[in-house]
């Protein structure tokens, strides 16, 4: 009977030891899994932030290009309107051609003529 009890105690000790090792192994595995998930999450978040910043930068560049084009177009339209009004005023005899400011090579009135 003593031999049976002794054998059962040894078996019990073995089961307890195996359970403790299993518990420690599972805890370590869970910790590593958690670290891995956090790592992947951080890398994914960094990638999303980088992607959003890239899209925002490209949007700014496109808006700048559109704004520059719009300003250039508005300037051309304004210049054409001024020239049209000048031509209409001269052809109707409202003003003489000599009274209009002289345009420089770029189409803009010279500073002296504008004064």
C-alpha positions in Angstrom: 0.0 0.0 0.0 2.8 2.4 0.8 4.3 1.7 -2.6 1.0 2.6 -4.2 0.7 5.9 -2.2 4.3 6.7 -3.0 3.7 6.1 -6.7 0.5 8.2 -6.7 2.3 11.1 -4.9 5.1 10.9 -7.5 2.5 11.0 -10.3 0.7 13.9 -8.7 4.0 15.8 -8.4 4.7 15.1 -12.0 1.3 16.3 -13.1 1.7 19.5 -10.9 5.1 20.1 -12.4 3.8 19.6 -15.9 0.9 21.9 -15.3 3.2 24.6 -13.9 5.5 24.3 -16.9 2.5 24.4 -19.2 1.1 27.5 -17.5 4.5 29.2 -17.7 4.8 28.2 -21.4 1.3 29.4 -22.2 1.9 32.7 -20.4 5.1 33.3 -22.3 3.4 32.4 -25.6 0.6 34.8 -24.8 3.1 37.5 -24.0 5.0 37.0 -27.2 1.7 36.9 -29.2 0.6 40.2 -27.5 4.0 41.8 -28.4 3.6 40.6 -32.0 0.1 41.9 -32.3 1.2 45.3 -31.0 4.2 45.3 -33.4 2.0 44.6 -36.4 -0.6 47.1 -35.2 2.1 49.8 -34.8 3.6 49.1 -38.3 0.1 49.1 -39.8 -0.7 52.4 -38.1 2.6 53.9 -39.3 1.8 52.7 -42.8 -1.6 54.3 -42.7 -0.2 57.6 -41.4 2.4 57.6 -44.1 -0.2 56.9 -46.7 -2.5 59.6 -45.4 0.4 62.1 -45.4 1.3 61.1 -49.0 -2.2 61.6 -50.2 -2.5 65.0 -48.4 0.8 66.1 -49.9 -0.3 65.1 -53.4 -3.6 66.9 -52.8 -1.8 70.1 -51.8 0.4 69.9 -54.9 -2.7 69.4 -57.1 -4.5 72.3 -55.5 -1.5 74.5 -55.9 -1.3 73.6 -59.6 -5.0 74.3 -60.1 -4.8 77.6 -58.2 -1.8 78.7 -60.3 -3.7 77.8 -63.5 -6.8 79.6 -62.3 -4.9 82.8 -61.4 -3.1 82.7 -64.8 -6.4 82.3 -66.6 -8.1 85.0 -64.6 -5.2 87.4 -65.4 -5.5 86.6 -69.1 -9.3 87.2 -69.0 -8.8 90.4 -67.1 -6.1 91.6 -69.6 -8.4 90.7 -72.6 -11.3 92.6 -70.9 -9.2 95.7 -70.4 -7.9 95.6 -74.0 -11.5 95.1 -75.2 -12.7 98.1 -73.2 -9.8 100.2 -74.4 -10.5 99.2 -78.0 -14.2 100.0 -77.6 -13.4 103.4 -76.0 -11.0 104.3 -78.9 -13.3 103.1 -81.7 -16.3 105.0 -80.3 -14.2 108.1 -80.0 -14.7 108.3 -76.3 -10.9 108.5 -75.8 -8.1 109.0 -78.2 -5.5 106.3 -78.7 -2.8 108.7 -77.4 -4.6 108.9 -74.0 -4.2 105.2 -73.3 -1.1 103.9 -71.4 1.6 102.4 -73.7 2.1 98.7 -73.1 5.5 97.2 -72.5 6.8 94.1 -74.4 5.0 91.9 -71.8 1.6 93.5 -72.4 1.6 95.3 -69.1 1.5 99.1 -69.0 4.9 100.6 -68.2 5.2 102.1 -64.7 5.7 105.5 -66.2 2.7 105.2 -68.5 0.5 103.9 -65.6 1.2 107.1 -63.7 
